[in-house]
Each structure stands twice: as structure tokens, then as C-alpha cells.
Amino acid sequence: MAGRAARVGHVERRLLRSGICLAAACFAFAAPAAHGESLPEALTKAYQTNPQLNAERARQRATDENVPQALSGYRPQIVANLSAGLQAVRDLLPNNTIQSANLKPWTVGLTVTQTLFNGFKTANSVRVAELQVRSGREALRNVGQGVLLDAVTVYTNVLANQSLVEAQRANVAFLQETLGITQKRLNAGDVTPTDTAQAEARLSRGRADLNAAEVNLAVSQATYTQVIGNAPTLLRPAETVDRLLPRSRDDATGLAFREHPAVMAASFDFDVASTSIRVAESSLMPTITLQGSVSRSRDSDPTLGTFGTDQASVTGQLTQPIYDGGMAASQTRQAKEVASQSRLVLEQFRNQARTASVGAWVANEGAKIAVTASEAEVRAATVALQGVQREAAGGQRTTVDVLNSQQDLISAKARLIGAQRDRVIASYTLLSAIGRLDVKNLGLNTPDYLPEVHYHQVRDAWHGLRTPSGQ
């Protein structure tokens, strides 16, 4: 009996050492790291290189061009024309004589047209274009928030999955050692074949869990490369952004209602639709234009009476639509319905922002509780495993009791790793829900992309085919 107790005590010490290694692997998620890529560095790379965000920036630059296009309505339109050809002429004169000639007619002219009044269509079109630019900027900001939140998610997923893989590897090592010791005890007659079969079953389950963790890690690493732009290496622990979050649920709801980029974009879209009504109504109003032209023609008279003609003219024109088949009236009614739709969409986005902020606030508070509860569970499961091991050493517990206790511990640690990951993601999700997940608030080490720069570069451009970037 003394020899059996000594062997069981040896088993207890070895299993306890394996349990300590398992705990170290679990808490690597929260342990400090001296080197590696930090979460702010990953966010910076995503902000600079993410294809989705760069594509949205290009879309916004294209939207900026709506303003100079609308402003062109204030500017003169200049058209030059040139024509030339060959013409054979044969004229029969009243005295029955025939006059013929081979002409080479050509005409060159220049026409300048300036719109003086078009029912305020140009002014309202400029207003619409400017509102579209402001709406596009908010849409760009919203996409930026989504990319940064995706970056946080993939970063913490890789970090958590790495910790889970290490924990499962330690678990497999624990179970392998347990099986080996159980087989030795079987040979010594201390246990039955049932104990060995139970240890083998738990080892097979542990290997399956390790394989699943490795698969999840590979998938998360591939997603990380897609979002961040490079493969993950040694990642540093991720921290929350509690310092940037509102103090109460009501504050979060108010900020989301006022500042969320989706709400702001919908507000500008409503202004666009309202102004478009006046653009449609301008088709019913008079148009006044002033046109000046000069031209010179040679050999263009088929009567052969003149050799050339020079002309210059200035003409004013007033056009008042009377009836166009109902087109303008229909477009005006259509614009009013679109404005009504935009107003309802704005209310929809406000409600969604309010709901999302409440959900993010509750999830963030719940994540705090989950981490605390998981840490307590791990501590209790660790104490329980140590107690079961001591009782097994005294013959009061079986091998399966030790295996069950150890399985409870590894499950608790997996839940703790997941809770720590969810805690970080929840804090960033709440920051995104109130519309403040951006480079400036996070203090990232990268210049903020300013869409206003391109807007001012092209707004008053009268000519030029190259973009400000040189394309």
C-alpha cells in the first residue's frame, strides 16, 4: 500500500506540473510581450493598405468631380468647327449658257454660348453635388470604422486561437503523460483496463480538440493577412479602449444618434433629395442664353456669285417651356417621393444607430462580467484539480475523476480566452457604435486621410485630364 501511495503521489506531482504549464499557455493571451506587432500597429497597416478602404477613397474622389461638373453650368461653352471638301457645280444661266466650276469649299467658325438664367438649375445642381460629397465623406468614414473593427476582430481572433492551440497542446501532453502512467500502474496491478481505456479516450478527444484549434488558427491567420495586409507573427496582448467610451448608456445612445457616420450620411442624402426637387422644377422655368459666333467660308456659294463670306453675330435667346408632354411634372413628383423615402431612411438609420449603441453598451458590460466570472472559474477549477489529485493519491479518487477535473479546467481556460477576446472586441464595437472609431481618436501613428484635400484640388479646375495624383 505504501508503494502504491508513493506511485500515486508521483503521478500527482507530474500531473500538477502539467496543469501549471496548461495555465501558463492559457494566460499567454493576457501576458505582456517584449517584442512583436501590437494592435495599434496592425490597425495602422490596415488603415494604410486595406483594399476595401482604398477603393472607398477612390469612390469618394470620383464623387468630388460632381462639383466641378455642376459648376460648369456657370461657365461659357466654346465650340470650334471646321469643314472642308470638294464640290462640282454646273449652273444653267437664263441666257442658256452653262457655267461650271470645281470648288474646294471650307468653313471655319467659333461659337461661344453663355447661359444667363436657367431657373436656378445650376445653383441647385451645385448644391446637390456638394451635399453628395459630404454624404460620401460620411460613407467613407463608416467604411473606415468597419475596416478598423475588422482589424481588431482578426487580431484578437489570431491571438486567442494561438493561446487555444498552446492550451490544447499542453492538454494533449498532460493526457499523454496520464496515459503512460496509467499503463504503468496497470502493469503493476494498481488499476484496471477500464482506467487505461478512459485515459486513451480522453487523449483521442484532446488530439481532436487540438486539430480543431489548429484549423481555426490557420483560418484566422489567413483572414488576418486579408484585412491587415501581412501575415501575423508574434502578436502583443490587445488592450481595450475603455478610456474613450461614454460613461453611461444614455451618453452612448446620444452620441450614436448625432455622430454615427451612417446617420450623418443619411441626413445629407435627405438634403440631396430635397434639393433635387428644385432641380426638377427648374425645367418648368425660362432659360436665357447669350451666343456669339464668328465664321469664315470660302468657295461655299454654289451659285458662284461670291468667293467667300465672313460673318460675326451676337444673339440673345429666351426659351420658355409651355408643354413637354408631362415630363418635367413627372420628374418633380418623382423627386418629391424620393425625398419622402430619404426622410424615412434617415429615421431608420437613427433607430438602427440607437439600437446598435444599446446593444454594444450591454455587450461591453456583459464582457466585463464574463471575464471576471471566467477568471474565478479558472481559479476554482485549478484548486479542484489539485484537490482531486491529492485525493487520488490517497486512494479516494479514480483516474477518471482526475481526467474529468482536468477537462473542466481546460474548458474553463478556453472560456476565459474567449471572454478576454470578446472583451477587447466589445469595447471597440461600442466605440464604433457611437461613431468614434477612427485614427484620430485612437491616436494611431499614421497621417489621417483627408478627403477635403482632393476636393479643393478639383473643385475649381476649368480644364485638365490628369488627376491630382498624376493619373
C-alpha positions in Angstrom: 0.0 0.0 0.0 2.9 2.4 0.8 4.4 1.7 -2.6 1.1 2.3 -4.3 0.7 5.6 -2.5 4.2 6.7 -3.4 3.5 5.9 -7.1 0.2 7.8 -7.0 2.0 10.8 -5.3 4.5 10.8 -8.1 1.6 10.8 -10.6 0.0 13.8 -8.7 3.2 15.8 -8.9 3.7 15.2 -12.6 0.1 16.0 -13.4 0.3 19.1 -11.3 3.3 20.3 -13.2 1.4 19.7 -16.5 -1.5 21.6 -15.1 0.7 24.6 -14.3 2.1 24.5 -17.9 -1.5 24.5 -19.2 -2.3 27.5 -17.1 0.7 29.4 -18.4 -0.4 28.7 -22.0 -3.9 30.0 -21.3 -2.8 33.2 -19.7 -0.3 33.9 -22.5 -3.3 35.8 -24.0 -3.0 38.4 -21.3 0.7 38.3 -20.5 3.0 41.1 -21.7 5.2 40.5 -24.6 8.6 42.2 -25.2 8.5 42.2 -29.0 6.0 41.7 -31.8 3.3 43.5 -33.6 0.9 45.4 -31.4 -2.8 46.1 -32.1 -2.3 49.8 -32.9 0.4 48.8 -35.4 -1.9 46.3 -37.1 -4.7 49.0 -37.2 -2.2 51.4 -38.8 -1.3 48.9 -41.5 -5.0 48.1 -42.2 -5.8 51.9 -42.4 -3.0 52.4 -44.9 -3.2 49.3 -47.1 -6.7 47.7 -46.9 -8.1 47.4 -50.4 -11.7 47.9 -49.3 -10.8 51.2 -47.7 -8.6 52.4 -50.6 -11.4 51.5 -53.0 -13.9 53.7 -51.0 -11.4 56.5 -51.1 -11.2 56.3 -54.8 -15.0 56.3 -55.0 -15.1 59.5 -52.9 -12.5 61.2 -55.2 -14.9 60.3 -58.1 -17.8 61.8 -56.2 -15.8 65.1 -55.7 -15.8 65.5 -59.5 -19.6 66.1 -59.4 -18.9 69.6 -58.1 -16.8 70.9 -61.0 -19.3 69.2 -63.4 -22.1 71.2 -61.8 -20.1 74.4 -61.7 -19.5 74.1 -65.4 -23.1 75.4 -65.8 -21.8 78.8 -64.8 -19.1 78.8 -67.4 -19.2 79.6 -71.1 -19.3 76.8 -73.7 -16.9 77.3 -76.6 -17.2 75.3 -79.8 -14.9 75.5 -82.8 -15.9 74.0 -86.2 -14.1 73.3 -89.4 -15.3 71.8 -92.6 -13.7 71.2 -96.0 -14.5 69.2 -99.1 -14.8 69.0 -102.9 -17.8 70.2 -104.9 -18.6 70.2 -108.6 -21.1 72.9 -109.7 -22.8 73.3 -113.1 -25.2 76.3 -113.3 -27.6 76.9 -116.2 -28.0 80.7 -116.7 -31.1 82.4 -118.1 -29.4 83.0 -121.4 -29.0 79.3 -121.8 -25.3 79.4 -121.1 -23.7 77.0 -118.8 -21.3 77.9 -116.1 -19.4 75.2 -114.2 -16.7 75.0 -111.7 -14.9 72.6 -109.3 -14.9 74.2 -105.8 -13.0 73.4 -102.7 -15.2 74.8 -100.0 -14.1 75.2 -96.5 -15.6 76.9 -93.4 -14.1 77.7 -90.0 -16.1 79.1 -87.1 -16.1 79.7 -83.4 -19.2 79.8 -81.2 -19.4 81.0 -77.6 -22.6 80.3 -75.6 -23.2 81.6 -72.1 -26.3 80.7 -70.0 -27.6 83.7 -68.2 -30.5 82.1 -66.4 -31.9 78.5 -66.3 -34.4 78.6 -63.5 -31.6 78.3 -60.8 -30.8 74.8 -62.1 -27.1 75.3 -62.0 -27.1 76.8 -58.4 -29.2 73.9 -57.1 -27.1 71.3 -59.0 -24.0 72.7 -57.4 -25.7 72.4 -54.0 -26.7 68.8 -54.7 -23.1 67.9 -55.7 -21.7 69.5 -52.6 -24.2 67.5 -50.4 -23.3 64.3 -52.3 -19.6 65.0 -51.4 -20.4 65.4 -47.7 -22.6 62.3 -47.7 -19.7 60.4 -49.4 -17.3 61.5 -46.8 -19.5 60.1 -44.0 -19.8 56.9 -46.0 -16.0 56.8 -46.3 -15.8 57.3 -42.5 -18.2 54.5 -41.9 -16.2 52.1 -44.1 -13.1 53.2 -42.2 -14.8 52.2 -39.0 -15.7 48.9 -40.4 -12.2 48.2 -41.6 -10.7 49.1 -38.2 -13.2 47.0 -36.4 -12.5 44.1 -38.7 -8.8 44.5 -38.0 -9.4 44.4 -34.2 -11.5 41.2 -34.7 -8.9 39.4 -36.8 -6.1 40.5 -34.5 -7.8 39.2 -31.3 -9.0 36.0 -33.1 -5.4 35.1 -34.0 -4.2 36.0 -30.5 -7.0 33.9 -28.9 -6.6 31.0 -31.3 -2.8 30.9 -30.7 -3.5 30.7 -27.0 -6.1 28.0 -27.5 -3.6 25.9 -29.6 -1.0 26.2 -26.9 -3.5 25.3 -24.3 -4.6 22.2 -26.3 -1.1 21.2 -26.9 -0.4 21.3 -23.2 -3.6 19.4 -22.6 -2.5 16.6 -25.1 0.9 16.4 -23.3 -1.0 16.2 -20.0 -3.2 13.4 -21.3 -0.2 11.5 -22.9 1.6 11.6 -19.6 -1.5 10.5 -17.8 -2.0 7.5 -20.2 1.6 6.5 -19.8 1.5 6.5 -16.0 -1.9 4.7 -16.1 -0.4 1.9 -18.3 2.5 1.5 -15.8 0.0 1.3 -12.9 -2.0 -1.3 -14.9 1.1 -3.4 -15.3 1.7 -3.1 -11.6 -1.9 -4.2 -10.9 -2.9 -0.9 -9.3 -5.7 -0.1 -11.8 -8.0 -1.9 -14.2 -8.0 -1.8 -18.0 -11.0 0.5 -17.7 -8.8 3.2 -16.4 -6.4 2.8 -19.4 -9.3 2.9 -21.8 -10.7 6.1 -20.2 -7.3 7.8 -20.5 -7.0 6.7 -24.2 -10.4 8.1 -24.9 -9.6 11.4 -23.3 -6.3 11.6 -25.2 -8.1 11.0 -28.6 -10.5 13.7 -27.7 -7.7 16.0 -26.8 -6.0 15.4 -30.1 -9.2 16.1 -32.0 -9.6 19.4 -30.0 -6.0 20.3 -30.8 -6.6 19.7 -34.5 -9.8 21.8 -34.5 -7.8 24.6 -32.7 -5.1 24.5 -35.3 -7.6 24.7 -38.1 -9.3 27.7 -36.6 -5.9 29.3 -36.1 -5.0 28.8 -39.8 -8.3 30.3 -40.9 -7.8 33.3 -38.6 -4.3 33.8 -39.9 -5.5 33.9 -43.5 -8.2 36.4 -42.6 -5.6 38.5 -40.8 -3.5 38.6 -43.9 -6.5 39.7 -46.0 -7.5 42.5 -43.6 -4.1 43.7 -42.3 -2.0 43.1 -45.4 0.7 40.8 -43.9 0.8 37.5 -42.1 0.7 37.6 -38.3 3.9 36.9 -36.5 4.3 37.5 -32.8 1.3 39.5 -31.6 1.3 41.5 -28.5 -1.6 41.5 -26.0 -4.6 43.5 -27.1 -5.9 46.2 -24.8 -9.4 47.7 -24.5 -10.4 51.3 -25.3 -12.4 52.0 -22.2 -10.8 55.4 -21.8 -12.6 56.5 -25.0 -16.0 55.1 -24.2 -19.0 57.0 -22.8 -19.8 56.9 -19.2 -23.5 55.8 -19.5 -25.9 54.1 -21.9 -27.7 57.3 -22.4 -24.5 59.1 -23.4 -23.7 56.3 -25.9 -27.2 56.5 -27.4 -27.0 60.3 -27.8 -23.6 60.1 -29.5 -24.7 57.4 -31.9 -27.8 59.4 -32.7 -25.8 62.5 -33.5 -22.4 61.4 -34.7 -22.6 58.0 -36.3 -21.4 58.3 -39.9 -24.3 56.2 -41.3 -26.8 58.7 -39.7 -24.8 61.7 -40.9 -24.7 60.2 -44.5 -28.4 59.6 -44.5 -29.0 63.1 -43.3 -27.0 64.5 -46.2 -28.8 62.1 -48.6 -32.1 63.6 -47.4 -30.8 67.1 -48.2 -29.7 65.9 -51.6 -33.2 64.6 -52.3 -34.9 67.8 -51.1 -32.6 70.0 -53.2 -33.2 67.7 -56.3 -36.8 68.8 -56.2 -35.8 72.3 -57.1 -33.5 71.0 -59.8 -36.5 69.2 -61.3 -38.7 72.3 -61.0 -36.2 74.3 -63.0 -37.2 72.5 -66.2 -40.5 74.4 -66.0 -38.8 77.9 -65.9 -37.5 80.0 -68.7 -33.9 79.8 -70.0 -31.9 82.8 -71.2 -28.7 82.3 -73.2 -26.3 84.7 -75.0 -24.5 83.4 -78.0 -21.7 85.0 -80.0 -20.2 83.5 -83.2 -17.7 84.3 -85.9 -17.1 82.3 -89.1 -15.2 82.5 -92.4 -16.1 80.4 -95.5 -14.5 80.2 -99.0 -15.8 78.6 -102.2 -19.1 77.7 -100.4 -21.5 79.5 -102.8 -22.9 77.0 -105.3 -24.3 80.0 -107.4 -20.7 81.1 -107.9 -21.8 84.6 -107.0 -19.3 85.1 -104.2 -15.9 83.8 -103.4 -16.0 84.0 -99.6 -18.1 85.1 -96.7 -17.1 86.4 -93.2 -19.8 86.6 -90.5 -20.0 87.7 -86.9 -23.1 87.7 -84.7 -24.3 88.1 -81.1 -27.7 86.6 -80.3 -29.8 86.5 -77.1 -32.4 83.8 -76.7 -35.2 83.3 -74.3 -36.9 79.9 -74.1 -40.0 79.2 -72.1 -41.3 75.6 -71.9 -45.1 75.5 -72.4 -45.8 71.8 -72.5 -43.4 68.9 -72.7 -45.8 66.0 -72.5 -45.7 66.0 -68.7 -42.0 65.0 -68.4 -41.0 67.8 -66.1 -44.1 67.5 -63.9 -43.5 63.8 -63.5 -39.8 64.3 -62.6 -40.8 66.8 -60.0 -43.3 64.4 -58.4 -40.7 61.7 -58.6 -38.2 63.9 -56.8 -40.7 64.6 -54.0 -41.3 60.9 -53.5 -37.6 60.2 -53.3 -37.3 63.0 -50.7 -40.0 61.3 -48.6 -38.2 58.0 -48.9 -34.9 59.6 -47.9 -36.6 61.1 -44.8 -37.9 57.7 -43.8 -34.5 56.1 -44.4 -32.9 58.7 -42.2 -35.3 57.8 -39.4 -34.5 54.1 -40.0 -30.7 54.7 -39.7 -31.3 56.7 -36.5 -33.2 53.9 -35.0 -30.6 51.4 -36.0 -27.8 53.5 -34.6 -29.7 53.8 -31.3 -30.3 50.1 -31.1 -26.7 49.2 -32.1 -25.4 51.6 -29.4 -27.6 50.0 -26.7 -26.6 46.5 -27.9 -22.9 47.5 -27.9 -23.1 49.0 -24.5 -24.8 46.0 -23.0 -22.4 43.6 -24.7 -19.4 45.6 -23.4 -20.7 45.5 -19.8 -21.5 41.8 -20.2 -18.0 41.1 -21.5 -16.5 42.6 -18.3 -18.7 40.3 -16.2 -17.8 37.3 -18.3 -14.0 37.9 -17.9 -14.4 38.2 -14.1 -16.5 35.1 -13.9 -14.2 33.1 -16.2 -11.2 34.1 -14.1 -13.0 32.9 -11.0 -13.9 29.7 -12.7 -10.3 29.0 -13.7 -9.1 29.6 -10.2 -11.7 27.3 -8.7 -11.1 24.6 -11.3 -7.4 24.8 -10.6 -8.0 24.3 -6.9 -10.4 21.5 -7.7 -7.9 19.7 -9.9 -5.2 19.9 -7.2 -7.7 18.6 -4.6 -8.8 15.7 -6.8 -5.1 14.8 -7.4 -4.4 14.7 -3.7 -7.4 12.6 -3.1 -6.4 10.3 -5.9 -3.0 9.9 -4.2 -4.8 8.7 -1.1 -6.9 6.2 -3.0 -10.2 8.2 -2.6 -10.4 9.2 -6.3 -10.0 7.3 -9.6 -8.2 8.1 -12.8 -11.4 9.2 -14.4 -12.0 11.7 -11.6 -8.7 13.3 -12.3 -9.4 13.3 -16.1 -12.8 14.9 -15.5 -11.4 17.6 -13.3 -8.6 18.4 -15.7 -11.2 18.6 -18.6 -13.2 21.1 -16.5 -10.1 23.1 -16.1 -9.2 23.2 -19.8 -12.8 24.1 -20.7 -12.7 26.9 -18.2 -9.5 28.3 -19.6 -10.9 28.1 -23.1 -13.8 30.1 -22.0 -11.5 32.6 -20.3 -9.5 33.1 -23.5 -12.8 33.6 -25.4 -14.0 36.1 -22.8 -10.8 38.1 -23.0 -11.1 38.2 -26.8 -14.7 39.3 -26.6 -13.9 41.9 -24.0 -11.5 43.7 -26.4 -13.8 43.4 -29.4 -16.8 44.6 -27.4 -15.0 47.8 -26.4 -14.1 48.6 -30.0 -17.6 47.7 -31.1 -19.0 50.2 -28.7 -16.6 52.9 -29.9 -17.7 52.2 -33.5 -21.4 52.3 -32.5 -21.0 55.9 -31.3 -19.1 56.9 -34.5 -15.7 57.5 -32.9 -13.6 54.6 -34.1 -11.1 56.5 -36.2 -7.4 57.2 -36.5 -7.6 60.5 -34.6 -9.4 59.1 -31.5 -7.2 56.0 -31.4 -4.1 58.1 -31.7 -2.6 55.8 -34.4 0.8 56.6 -35.7 -0.3 57.4 -39.3 -1.5 60.5 -41.1 -5.3 60.8 -41.3 -6.6 60.6 -44.8 -8.2 63.9 -45.6 -10.8 63.8 -48.4 -11.0 67.6 -48.3 -7.6 67.9 -50.0 -8.7 66.2 -53.2 -12.0 68.1 -53.2 -10.2 71.5 -53.1 -7.8 70.4 -55.8 -10.5 69.7 -58.3 -13.4 72.0 -57.3 -12.3 75.0 -59.4 -10.5 73.1 -62.1 -11.5 74.6 -65.5 -9.5 72.1 -67.6 -7.0 69.2 -67.4 -7.4 65.4 -67.9 -4.9 64.3 -65.3 -6.0 63.6 -61.7 -4.1 65.3 -58.9 -2.3 62.1 -58.3 -0.9 62.2 -61.9 -3.0 59.5 -63.5 
